[in-house]
Amino acid sequence: MSMTTPPPVPGGTGVPPGWYPDPGNPAVEHWWDGTAWTGHTRSPRPHRAGRTLPLAAAGVAVVVAIAVAAVMLAPEDDTAAPPATAATSPAPSTAVPVPAPSPTPTPSATPGEDPTVLVDQLNGITLPVPDGWEKPEFTATDLPTVVTVAQAPCPADTGRDCRRGTVTSSTVSADAGASYRTIAEQDIATAADRAYEEDALGNRHYGGIRSHQVVASRPAVVAGRTGHLVRWRVTTAFGPGGWVQSLAFPSPMGSESPVVVRFAFDAGPDGPALALMDEITRGIRPIGSSTGGGVGSSIGP
């Protein structure tokens, strides 16, 4: 007999909760909770005069009394097994096991994040994250940044490791009516100082800039807007120096606020390929667009 079938006692369905002979094992009594068998059993109690199962034709008072007694004797928690005793018998083989609750899946720390794209919400652009680069968890500034994964001891022997390549984006202030060429030309000195002179924390990992040479200055279309880029080659007191670029263009969000993307690549065989500077420039997009990157950015040194 299944656990959901009422016991074969007078009255059929609607039988009040109580202990009844187990249909599959008359040697034990099984607890009926009023609608279904539970997992509780016990040895039959001695028959006492005057204690019989309620009949359908019995008086209402008798039915009510048995129902109240059954509720008072019922276990408080039908899901908990009664204390084990010598008189306790195993539950019938027809018992239906209660399935264990499914574990709640752990949400991802960063759901939907694309590791190949850096999003600059303030300026409405995305920048590609090339192979061998990453979005660092901590930076010296709060600017959106991508850096090379590989690090090496800084040339000035400061006891720190330096990244071989860094790209950041930021909003800049400019005089009303200033051209994007002027903005890029004014920003390149700051970009070079931050990368190779003294960083935002006052560190001089390269011993400072000794000289620089302008190797490119021309218009460029970035994220569907025409701007301008300036590129320097700098020499430093320690190490091979590097390449610095300031790329200025209007925000694609409609505000036309100037945006500057700064590049700093170490020179020498351990630094990123200079062509990657152009590749990243071409890969800058307006947020939500798969097209609209820069053209005119394939500028040689």
DOMIMI-244115 format. One line per field, with one value per residue: residue in one letter; x, y, z of N, C-alpha, C in turn. Coordinates in nm, 3 decimals. Example, Ala and Ser with C-alpha at 12.3 -4.5 7.8 and 13.67 -1.06 7.14 Angstrom:
residuo: c(a s)
nX: c(1.319 1.285)
nY: c(-0.569 -0.225)
nZ: c(0.780 0.708)
caX: c(1.230 1.367)
caY: c(-0.450 -0.106)
caZ: c(0.780 0.714)
cX: c(1.320 1.290)
cY: c(-0.330 0.003)
cZ: c(0.780 0.787)
REM end
This chain:
residuo: c(m s m t t p p p v p g g t g v p p g w y p d p g n p a v e h w w d g t a w t g h t r s p r p h r a g r t l p l a a a g v a v v v a i a v a a v m l a p e d d t a a p p a t a a t s p a p s t a v p v p a p s p t p t p s a t p g e d p t v l v d q l n g i t l p v p d g w e k p e f t a t d l p t v v t v a q a p c p a d t g r d c r r g t v t s s t v s a d a g a s y r t i a e q d i a t a a d r a y e e d a l g n r h y g g i r s h q v v a s r p a v v a g r t g h l v r w r v t t a f g p g g w v q s l a f p s p m g s e s p v v v r f a f d a g p d g p a l a l m d e i t r g i r p i g s s t g g g v g s s i g p)
nX: c(0.085 0.053 0.203 0.023 -0.231 -0.539 -0.589 -0.720 -0.968 -1.276 -1.473 -1.304 -1.162 -1.102 -1.057 -0.960 -0.642 -0.412 -0.292 -0.276 -0.322 -0.056 -0.104 0.071 0.223 0.108 0.212 0.298 0.207 0.106 0.150 -0.113 -0.167 -0.404 -0.430 -0.231 0.004 0.269 0.625 0.642 0.633 0.518 0.509 0.217 -0.029 -0.170 -0.504 -0.773 -1.069 -1.352 -1.216 -1.226 -1.209 -1.338 -1.662 -1.849 -2.113 -2.105 -2.151 -2.126 -1.983 -1.804 -1.634 -1.519 -1.383 -1.190 -1.046 -0.936 -0.774 -0.596 -0.459 -0.329 -0.154 0.004 0.327 0.520 0.672 0.649 0.848 1.070 1.241 1.116 1.250 1.489 1.396 1.373 1.132 1.080 1.014 1.133 1.043 0.774 0.851 0.740 0.768 0.806 1.093 1.194 1.310 1.637 1.700 1.790 2.119 2.185 2.286 2.606 2.642 2.815 3.115 3.157 2.925 2.858 3.075 3.310 3.622 3.788 3.747 3.766 3.562 3.473 3.266 3.214 3.310 3.191 3.302 3.467 3.761 3.987 4.123 4.422 4.574 4.771 4.749 4.579 4.303 4.382 4.337 4.395 4.505 4.725 4.578 4.230 4.155 4.018 4.196 4.429 4.683 5.001 5.033 5.276 5.552 5.852 6.159 6.193 6.381 6.534 6.606 6.435 6.331 6.082 5.840 5.783 5.533 5.527 5.373 5.111 4.778 4.550 4.234 4.070 3.879 3.938 4.015 3.971 4.046 3.784 3.692 3.935 4.142 4.153 4.404 4.560 4.487 4.592 4.864 4.921 4.870 5.053 5.298 5.235 5.149 5.389 5.549 5.407 5.446 5.728 5.882 5.796 5.572 5.218 5.242 5.478 5.704 6.015 6.077 6.225 6.428 6.388 6.315 6.532 6.543 6.330 6.155 5.944 5.755 5.522 5.233 4.915 4.579 4.315 4.056 3.842 3.635 3.426 3.453 3.634 3.963 4.284 4.624 4.933 5.264 5.546 5.896 6.082 6.379 6.543 6.695 6.760 6.739 6.575 6.410 6.105 5.787 5.542 5.205 4.947 4.609 4.357 4.009 3.660 3.399 3.186 2.936 2.775 2.809 3.036 3.259 3.608 3.808 4.086 4.310 4.580 4.894 5.166 5.448 5.715 6.036 6.269 6.354 6.185 5.956 5.608 5.501 5.527 5.332 5.105 5.000 4.867 4.679 4.520 4.417 4.258 4.069 3.905 3.579 3.241 3.031 2.831 2.847 2.963 3.111 3.274 3.525 3.853 4.000 4.276 4.472 4.689 4.972 5.304 5.614)
nY: c(-0.119 0.220 0.516 0.724 0.623 0.591 0.427 0.094 0.117 0.152 0.405 0.509 0.751 1.058 0.962 1.020 1.149 0.910 0.604 0.309 -0.032 -0.146 -0.185 -0.340 -0.476 -0.624 -0.659 -0.426 -0.091 0.194 0.541 0.750 1.058 1.183 1.237 1.099 0.820 0.838 0.826 0.704 0.440 0.183 -0.068 -0.274 -0.166 -0.311 -0.431 -0.246 -0.248 -0.102 0.072 0.138 0.155 0.444 0.434 0.492 0.534 0.605 0.814 1.175 1.287 1.088 1.066 1.322 1.321 1.121 1.235 1.467 1.347 1.215 1.426 1.540 1.334 1.318 1.349 1.649 1.733 1.601 1.539 1.461 1.182 0.947 0.886 0.620 0.294 -0.033 -0.126 -0.005 -0.027 -0.077 0.155 0.100 -0.059 0.079 0.345 0.682 0.852 1.174 1.423 1.572 1.923 2.120 2.253 2.603 2.781 2.939 3.277 3.432 3.639 3.843 3.888 3.844 3.997 4.092 3.970 4.059 4.321 4.658 4.872 5.206 5.378 5.646 5.799 5.678 5.476 5.177 4.981 4.760 4.462 4.336 4.014 3.875 4.091 4.264 4.364 4.543 4.476 4.663 5.001 5.289 5.512 5.607 5.564 5.407 5.125 4.927 4.678 4.520 4.174 4.053 4.131 4.302 4.364 4.708 4.946 5.135 5.009 5.011 4.833 4.750 4.603 4.663 4.734 4.646 4.766 5.009 5.135 5.399 5.567 5.886 6.175 6.508 6.849 7.139 7.443 7.655 7.601 7.493 7.306 6.954 6.877 7.059 6.984 6.723 6.777 6.925 6.738 6.528 6.569 6.544 6.278 6.148 6.216 6.088 5.823 5.781 5.968 6.062 5.883 5.871 5.824 5.930 5.783 5.708 5.512 5.480 5.651 5.904 6.128 6.190 6.294 6.368 6.283 6.394 6.181 6.139 6.318 6.376 6.388 6.171 5.932 5.824 5.597 5.682 5.957 6.252 6.312 6.374 6.264 6.242 6.134 6.032 5.951 5.856 5.895 5.757 5.782 5.532 5.210 5.120 5.329 5.454 5.448 5.696 5.798 6.033 6.040 6.228 6.298 6.368 6.280 6.002 6.012 6.225 6.453 6.570 6.610 6.636 6.348 6.163 5.914 5.753 5.613 5.403 5.243 5.031 5.055 4.853 4.497 4.365 4.509 4.589 4.535 4.808 4.839 4.749 4.965 5.111 4.917 4.893 5.152 5.149 4.972 5.096 5.164 5.304 5.262 4.974 4.934 4.744 4.833 5.122 5.198 5.352 5.512 5.589 5.560 5.407 5.472 5.508 5.497)
nZ: c(0.000 -0.082 0.059 0.054 0.055 0.221 0.539 0.573 0.736 0.920 0.784 0.591 0.376 0.544 0.788 1.119 1.250 1.389 1.557 1.369 1.260 1.059 0.717 0.563 0.745 0.997 1.251 1.355 1.449 1.261 1.205 1.115 0.961 0.911 0.648 0.514 0.541 0.779 0.861 1.110 1.343 1.573 1.834 1.866 2.100 2.404 2.379 2.500 2.688 2.552 2.387 2.068 1.713 1.549 1.413 1.112 1.173 1.431 1.719 1.708 1.918 2.001 1.779 1.776 2.021 1.983 1.773 1.895 2.091 1.925 1.799 2.019 2.084 1.861 1.701 1.734 1.518 1.218 1.045 1.183 1.314 1.560 1.896 1.907 1.999 2.146 2.061 1.825 1.482 1.147 0.885 0.647 0.332 0.129 0.169 0.066 -0.009 0.112 -0.096 -0.079 -0.026 -0.310 -0.367 -0.342 -0.620 -0.643 -0.711 -0.980 -0.914 -1.083 -1.276 -1.623 -1.709 -1.950 -2.009 -2.210 -2.266 -2.164 -1.984 -1.990 -1.830 -1.765 -1.978 -2.190 -2.353 -2.476 -2.432 -2.595 -2.445 -2.488 -2.574 -2.316 -2.155 -1.885 -1.669 -1.398 -1.048 -0.851 -0.869 -0.897 -0.944 -0.992 -1.249 -1.544 -1.644 -1.830 -1.828 -1.895 -1.828 -1.760 -1.549 -1.437 -1.258 -1.171 -1.368 -1.221 -0.990 -0.760 -0.591 -0.662 -0.888 -1.233 -1.477 -1.822 -2.011 -2.027 -2.036 -2.008 -1.955 -1.949 -1.846 -1.947 -1.861 -2.056 -2.227 -2.344 -2.673 -2.743 -2.958 -3.047 -3.114 -2.971 -2.712 -2.698 -2.738 -2.509 -2.313 -2.347 -2.222 -1.951 -1.952 -2.017 -1.796 -1.585 -1.653 -1.685 -1.548 -1.273 -1.082 -0.980 -0.711 -0.639 -0.703 -0.868 -1.086 -1.315 -1.299 -1.400 -1.683 -1.950 -2.210 -2.496 -2.801 -3.057 -3.242 -3.381 -3.486 -3.551 -3.704 -3.590 -3.612 -3.367 -3.204 -3.363 -3.363 -3.451 -3.361 -3.218 -3.212 -3.031 -3.025 -2.837 -2.817 -2.549 -2.354 -2.070 -1.738 -1.641 -1.785 -2.102 -2.175 -2.332 -2.516 -2.551 -2.571 -2.631 -2.682 -2.794 -2.805 -2.880 -2.648 -2.721 -2.614 -2.663 -2.521 -2.598 -2.442 -2.377 -2.416 -2.308 -2.395 -2.264 -2.344 -2.254 -2.334 -2.264 -2.414 -2.607 -2.617 -2.436 -2.411 -2.509 -2.848 -3.071 -3.266 -3.144 -3.012 -3.207 -3.275 -3.043 -3.039 -3.271 -3.182 -2.997 -2.890 -2.901 -2.614 -2.620 -2.891 -3.166 -3.367 -3.511 -3.435 -3.430 -3.717 -3.929 -3.745 -3.779 -3.738 -3.795 -3.606)
caX: c(0.000 0.135 0.197 -0.085 -0.359 -0.596 -0.589 -0.845 -1.043 -1.410 -1.474 -1.230 -1.101 -1.161 -1.023 -0.879 -0.506 -0.400 -0.215 -0.357 -0.240 0.010 -0.160 0.173 0.290 0.015 0.282 0.329 0.109 0.162 0.082 -0.188 -0.180 -0.533 -0.431 -0.132 0.091 0.399 0.731 0.646 0.571 0.534 0.449 0.075 -0.061 -0.274 -0.641 -0.846 -1.214 -1.417 -1.139 -1.242 -1.201 -1.468 -1.744 -1.916 -2.242 -2.087 -2.193 -2.032 -1.900 -1.698 -1.541 -1.447 -1.292 -1.076 -0.965 -0.860 -0.670 -0.494 -0.378 -0.243 -0.051 0.085 0.458 0.518 0.737 0.639 0.967 1.177 1.218 1.102 1.367 1.502 1.374 1.370 1.003 1.065 1.034 1.163 0.928 0.742 0.935 0.671 0.786 0.863 1.192 1.182 1.435 1.712 1.691 1.901 2.203 2.168 2.409 2.679 2.649 2.948 3.156 3.143 2.843 2.850 3.191 3.392 3.762 3.862 3.704 3.765 3.451 3.484 3.128 3.210 3.335 3.109 3.383 3.530 3.894 4.020 4.228 4.494 4.630 4.886 4.717 4.471 4.248 4.433 4.241 4.432 4.590 4.762 4.471 4.100 4.124 4.010 4.334 4.472 4.828 5.057 5.038 5.415 5.622 5.996 6.213 6.205 6.521 6.606 6.632 6.359 6.273 5.946 5.826 5.718 5.460 5.592 5.280 4.995 4.685 4.445 4.145 4.024 3.822 4.032 3.964 4.036 3.992 3.676 3.736 4.066 4.138 4.199 4.550 4.615 4.466 4.688 4.999 4.938 4.862 5.160 5.403 5.186 5.150 5.528 5.594 5.342 5.498 5.874 5.949 5.752 5.433 5.122 5.282 5.609 5.813 6.095 6.122 6.316 6.531 6.353 6.329 6.649 6.509 6.218 6.146 5.809 5.763 5.396 5.132 4.822 4.440 4.274 3.913 3.833 3.497 3.336 3.476 3.766 4.047 4.424 4.719 5.073 5.345 5.686 5.994 6.154 6.494 6.540 6.825 6.782 6.656 6.571 6.310 5.980 5.701 5.427 5.109 4.822 4.508 4.247 3.894 3.536 3.323 3.076 2.809 2.698 2.849 3.155 3.365 3.733 3.856 4.225 4.361 4.725 4.967 5.308 5.508 5.860 6.111 6.355 6.295 6.086 5.836 5.508 5.525 5.470 5.212 4.989 4.943 4.770 4.571 4.430 4.349 4.152 3.969 3.822 3.441 3.137 2.967 2.716 2.869 3.069 3.185 3.294 3.659 3.930 4.073 4.383 4.556 4.803 5.079 5.434 5.692)
caY: c(0.000 0.341 0.601 0.821 0.553 0.587 0.294 0.018 0.118 0.207 0.550 0.542 0.884 1.136 0.899 1.115 1.103 0.814 0.482 0.204 -0.145 -0.125 -0.284 -0.429 -0.545 -0.614 -0.669 -0.292 0.013 0.301 0.668 0.813 1.199 1.234 1.239 1.006 0.753 0.900 0.727 0.664 0.312 0.139 -0.199 -0.260 -0.154 -0.407 -0.385 -0.210 -0.251 0.026 0.154 0.083 0.254 0.510 0.389 0.601 0.558 0.640 0.950 1.283 1.309 0.989 1.103 1.442 1.285 1.048 1.330 1.552 1.265 1.186 1.546 1.556 1.231 1.325 1.416 1.790 1.750 1.473 1.511 1.412 1.045 0.934 0.824 0.477 0.202 -0.172 -0.156 0.067 -0.111 0.003 0.203 0.011 -0.043 0.165 0.486 0.766 0.940 1.317 1.465 1.678 2.049 2.144 2.363 2.729 2.809 3.059 3.366 3.476 3.763 3.946 3.829 3.911 4.079 4.043 3.996 4.112 4.458 4.751 4.964 5.337 5.425 5.791 5.858 5.611 5.400 5.052 4.959 4.617 4.410 4.241 3.892 3.906 4.209 4.241 4.478 4.521 4.497 4.786 5.092 5.409 5.609 5.544 5.568 5.277 5.092 4.791 4.667 4.390 4.079 4.031 4.237 4.281 4.466 4.841 4.974 5.215 4.925 5.065 4.722 4.725 4.551 4.757 4.681 4.683 4.846 5.060 5.221 5.453 5.666 5.984 6.301 6.617 6.985 7.213 7.576 7.658 7.617 7.433 7.196 6.826 6.875 7.133 6.903 6.612 6.831 6.965 6.622 6.430 6.589 6.484 6.133 6.102 6.229 5.984 5.691 5.762 6.064 6.036 5.838 5.938 5.801 5.991 5.690 5.732 5.378 5.483 5.752 6.031 6.144 6.268 6.365 6.309 6.317 6.378 6.091 6.141 6.415 6.380 6.360 6.029 5.911 5.726 5.575 5.760 6.101 6.292 6.370 6.393 6.192 6.282 6.023 6.065 5.850 5.916 5.824 5.769 5.763 5.387 5.130 5.158 5.433 5.400 5.521 5.755 5.856 6.093 6.035 6.313 6.295 6.399 6.165 5.962 6.015 6.341 6.570 6.623 6.635 6.576 6.224 6.135 5.781 5.760 5.488 5.401 5.113 5.026 5.021 4.736 4.367 4.316 4.592 4.551 4.580 4.942 4.826 4.724 5.094 5.139 4.817 4.932 5.274 5.110 4.890 5.176 5.166 5.357 5.156 4.914 4.922 4.653 4.902 5.263 5.222 5.456 5.494 5.688 5.543 5.321 5.569 5.453 5.579)
caZ: c(0.000 -0.089 0.178 0.043 0.056 0.357 0.600 0.557 0.862 0.898 0.762 0.470 0.381 0.652 0.916 1.197 1.279 1.497 1.533 1.309 1.215 0.930 0.622 0.512 0.855 1.110 1.379 1.405 1.423 1.179 1.234 1.005 1.003 0.866 0.501 0.459 0.636 0.807 0.881 1.251 1.376 1.711 1.862 1.903 2.241 2.445 2.356 2.621 2.670 2.526 2.294 1.934 1.606 1.528 1.300 1.045 1.235 1.573 1.755 1.681 2.037 2.002 1.674 1.819 2.130 1.927 1.694 1.988 2.152 1.824 1.780 2.137 2.085 1.739 1.716 1.697 1.388 1.150 0.966 1.270 1.354 1.705 1.959 1.879 2.111 2.102 2.000 1.699 1.365 1.028 0.808 0.536 0.214 0.033 0.206 -0.039 0.054 0.086 -0.161 -0.012 -0.102 -0.403 -0.323 -0.414 -0.695 -0.604 -0.826 -1.019 -0.855 -1.181 -1.379 -1.752 -1.741 -2.060 -1.974 -2.324 -2.288 -2.051 -2.001 -1.927 -1.828 -1.759 -2.110 -2.291 -2.449 -2.433 -2.488 -2.600 -2.356 -2.574 -2.514 -2.234 -2.077 -1.789 -1.595 -1.263 -0.938 -0.782 -0.945 -0.822 -0.968 -1.012 -1.391 -1.613 -1.681 -1.869 -1.816 -1.931 -1.717 -1.722 -1.478 -1.420 -1.167 -1.231 -1.405 -1.121 -0.874 -0.647 -0.514 -0.709 -1.023 -1.325 -1.592 -1.947 -2.091 -1.953 -2.110 -1.920 -2.018 -1.851 -1.893 -1.920 -1.871 -2.164 -2.251 -2.441 -2.811 -2.768 -3.053 -2.992 -3.128 -2.857 -2.591 -2.701 -2.722 -2.370 -2.224 -2.366 -2.122 -1.827 -1.972 -2.009 -1.657 -1.504 -1.689 -1.679 -1.460 -1.134 -1.090 -0.891 -0.572 -0.616 -0.732 -0.990 -1.118 -1.431 -1.274 -1.463 -1.828 -1.992 -2.334 -2.570 -2.943 -3.114 -3.357 -3.455 -3.446 -3.664 -3.670 -3.583 -3.583 -3.259 -3.159 -3.448 -3.345 -3.497 -3.258 -3.254 -3.127 -3.028 -2.972 -2.806 -2.777 -2.437 -2.297 -1.925 -1.671 -1.630 -1.874 -2.243 -2.203 -2.381 -2.607 -2.483 -2.666 -2.582 -2.788 -2.749 -2.896 -2.807 -2.598 -2.808 -2.541 -2.705 -2.444 -2.665 -2.345 -2.424 -2.358 -2.343 -2.367 -2.255 -2.367 -2.216 -2.366 -2.250 -2.535 -2.588 -2.656 -2.339 -2.415 -2.609 -2.986 -3.092 -3.349 -3.058 -2.978 -3.313 -3.269 -2.934 -3.083 -3.364 -3.113 -2.905 -2.939 -2.813 -2.537 -2.686 -3.034 -3.209 -3.473 -3.479 -3.385 -3.497 -3.842 -3.931 -3.627 -3.812 -3.752 -3.760 -3.516)
cX: c(0.088 0.111 0.080 -0.223 -0.414 -0.596 -0.722 -0.919 -1.180 -1.401 -1.399 -1.160 -1.174 -1.136 -0.933 -0.739 -0.504 -0.313 -0.310 -0.266 -0.184 -0.045 -0.056 0.243 0.203 0.084 0.318 0.210 0.179 0.083 0.020 -0.215 -0.309 -0.544 -0.337 -0.057 0.215 0.502 0.738 0.571 0.591 0.476 0.304 0.058 -0.169 -0.412 -0.709 -0.994 -1.264 -1.340 -1.143 -1.230 -1.337 -1.534 -1.814 -2.047 -2.230 -2.129 -2.084 -1.938 -1.783 -1.593 -1.457 -1.346 -1.170 -0.986 -0.880 -0.746 -0.558 -0.403 -0.283 -0.130 0.042 0.218 0.448 0.576 0.738 0.763 1.080 1.143 1.205 1.227 1.369 1.483 1.372 1.241 0.986 1.101 1.066 1.037 0.901 0.827 0.871 0.690 0.854 0.963 1.170 1.312 1.502 1.703 1.813 1.985 2.179 2.296 2.473 2.691 2.793 2.981 3.137 3.061 2.841 2.971 3.274 3.539 3.842 3.830 3.711 3.657 3.478 3.345 3.121 3.223 3.264 3.187 3.425 3.665 3.922 4.128 4.303 4.537 4.756 4.869 4.602 4.419 4.289 4.327 4.268 4.524 4.622 4.659 4.341 4.061 4.108 4.145 4.345 4.624 4.873 5.059 5.181 5.474 5.770 6.046 6.231 6.352 6.599 6.633 6.566 6.301 6.131 5.949 5.747 5.646 5.529 5.502 5.160 4.911 4.577 4.358 4.093 3.957 3.919 3.960 4.041 3.970 3.884 3.732 3.871 4.051 4.188 4.349 4.615 4.603 4.569 4.830 5.025 4.941 4.983 5.271 5.362 5.188 5.291 5.580 5.536 5.404 5.646 5.949 5.917 5.606 5.347 5.157 5.420 5.727 5.882 6.159 6.220 6.425 6.504 6.382 6.450 6.622 6.388 6.223 6.002 5.821 5.632 5.306 5.038 4.679 4.415 4.126 3.903 3.689 3.399 3.352 3.618 3.841 4.189 4.511 4.858 5.150 5.490 5.766 6.079 6.273 6.497 6.679 6.859 6.690 6.651 6.476 6.182 5.910 5.579 5.336 4.990 4.726 4.385 4.135 3.768 3.463 3.211 2.940 2.723 2.735 2.966 3.266 3.493 3.769 4.001 4.258 4.514 4.787 5.110 5.360 5.658 5.923 6.198 6.281 6.188 5.957 5.736 5.546 5.457 5.343 5.087 4.923 4.836 4.651 4.471 4.351 4.234 4.039 3.883 3.683 3.351 3.074 2.844 2.731 2.982 3.151 3.209 3.429 3.733 3.983 4.180 4.474 4.675 4.925 5.209 5.512 5.769)
cY: c(0.123 0.426 0.698 0.757 0.549 0.445 0.224 0.007 0.176 0.358 0.590 0.675 0.968 1.074 0.994 1.060 1.005 0.696 0.374 0.089 -0.117 -0.229 -0.382 -0.509 -0.534 -0.620 -0.532 -0.201 0.128 0.429 0.726 0.957 1.263 1.238 1.136 0.938 0.837 0.790 0.674 0.532 0.281 -0.002 -0.180 -0.252 -0.256 -0.347 -0.358 -0.204 -0.111 0.113 0.088 0.196 0.315 0.455 0.507 0.636 0.597 0.783 1.052 1.303 1.213 1.025 1.221 1.407 1.213 1.142 1.416 1.472 1.237 1.304 1.565 1.455 1.241 1.392 1.560 1.812 1.616 1.439 1.457 1.270 1.037 0.870 0.673 0.397 0.062 -0.205 -0.089 -0.025 -0.024 0.042 0.108 0.043 0.048 0.312 0.561 0.861 1.085 1.364 1.576 1.805 2.067 2.260 2.487 2.760 2.938 3.151 3.404 3.609 3.879 3.896 3.912 3.993 4.013 4.073 4.057 4.259 4.537 4.855 5.091 5.400 5.578 5.853 5.786 5.532 5.267 5.042 4.810 4.583 4.304 4.115 3.930 4.032 4.176 4.373 4.462 4.551 4.627 4.868 5.213 5.519 5.534 5.541 5.427 5.245 4.948 4.790 4.530 4.301 4.063 4.155 4.200 4.387 4.600 4.874 5.049 5.138 4.982 4.956 4.690 4.665 4.651 4.681 4.730 4.768 4.886 5.148 5.266 5.549 5.760 6.101 6.413 6.750 7.058 7.350 7.569 7.683 7.557 7.315 7.068 6.808 6.946 7.051 6.790 6.662 6.875 6.845 6.531 6.446 6.527 6.332 6.078 6.108 6.118 5.847 5.676 5.864 6.032 5.999 5.909 5.922 5.859 5.899 5.725 5.599 5.373 5.589 5.886 6.034 6.233 6.347 6.299 6.357 6.294 6.294 6.085 6.249 6.431 6.352 6.209 6.024 5.796 5.718 5.664 5.910 6.134 6.361 6.385 6.311 6.251 6.169 6.069 5.937 5.915 5.829 5.854 5.745 5.616 5.316 5.187 5.273 5.372 5.491 5.570 5.816 5.913 6.101 6.110 6.311 6.326 6.273 6.130 5.968 6.136 6.467 6.643 6.659 6.569 6.451 6.207 5.992 5.789 5.621 5.506 5.260 5.122 4.991 4.899 4.608 4.317 4.397 4.543 4.604 4.715 4.936 4.802 4.855 5.133 5.044 4.852 5.056 5.240 5.034 4.967 5.192 5.249 5.241 5.106 4.899 4.824 4.713 5.046 5.293 5.322 5.413 5.602 5.676 5.452 5.408 5.507 5.547 5.685)
cZ: c(0.000 0.033 0.173 0.041 0.198 0.410 0.583 0.689 0.834 0.881 0.638 0.482 0.484 0.787 0.994 1.219 1.396 1.460 1.482 1.268 1.076 0.833 0.570 0.619 0.980 1.246 1.435 1.377 1.353 1.207 1.108 1.047 0.958 0.716 0.441 0.572 0.658 0.827 1.023 1.273 1.524 1.724 1.902 2.055 2.277 2.426 2.491 2.590 2.645 2.429 2.157 1.834 1.584 1.403 1.239 1.112 1.381 1.596 1.729 1.798 2.040 1.899 1.716 1.926 2.078 1.848 1.784 2.050 2.052 1.802 1.896 2.138 1.966 1.766 1.668 1.558 1.318 1.069 1.050 1.315 1.505 1.764 1.936 2.006 2.055 2.031 1.865 1.583 1.246 0.953 0.693 0.414 0.111 0.066 0.093 0.024 0.015 0.024 -0.084 -0.093 -0.190 -0.353 -0.407 -0.489 -0.649 -0.724 -0.858 -0.954 -0.950 -1.299 -1.507 -1.789 -1.850 -2.030 -2.088 -2.351 -2.159 -2.079 -1.922 -1.934 -1.832 -1.897 -2.223 -2.393 -2.388 -2.502 -2.491 -2.499 -2.437 -2.499 -2.436 -2.152 -1.983 -1.734 -1.449 -1.157 -0.864 -0.871 -0.857 -0.840 -0.984 -1.160 -1.447 -1.674 -1.730 -1.868 -1.865 -1.807 -1.667 -1.654 -1.468 -1.323 -1.238 -1.259 -1.299 -0.993 -0.748 -0.558 -0.555 -0.848 -1.107 -1.436 -1.719 -2.036 -2.008 -2.045 -2.012 -2.000 -1.910 -1.922 -1.857 -1.931 -1.980 -2.177 -2.357 -2.581 -2.841 -2.864 -2.988 -3.013 -3.009 -2.729 -2.586 -2.678 -2.577 -2.277 -2.234 -2.263 -1.989 -1.837 -1.959 -1.866 -1.569 -1.531 -1.658 -1.594 -1.314 -1.137 -0.986 -0.744 -0.542 -0.642 -0.864 -1.031 -1.235 -1.414 -1.340 -1.612 -1.858 -2.120 -2.398 -2.714 -2.988 -3.240 -3.436 -3.397 -3.563 -3.620 -3.667 -3.550 -3.483 -3.211 -3.234 -3.436 -3.390 -3.385 -3.309 -3.160 -3.141 -2.964 -2.954 -2.790 -2.669 -2.399 -2.147 -1.866 -1.659 -1.728 -2.015 -2.274 -2.257 -2.480 -2.528 -2.588 -2.589 -2.700 -2.737 -2.852 -2.815 -2.764 -2.694 -2.739 -2.579 -2.631 -2.509 -2.566 -2.393 -2.344 -2.401 -2.302 -2.374 -2.270 -2.317 -2.237 -2.342 -2.384 -2.507 -2.617 -2.560 -2.340 -2.518 -2.746 -3.007 -3.176 -3.265 -3.014 -3.079 -3.307 -3.159 -2.973 -3.177 -3.294 -3.015 -2.967 -2.847 -2.737 -2.612 -2.835 -3.063 -3.322 -3.428 -3.423 -3.471 -3.632 -3.843 -3.813 -3.654 -3.841 -3.711 -3.670 -3.592)
REM end
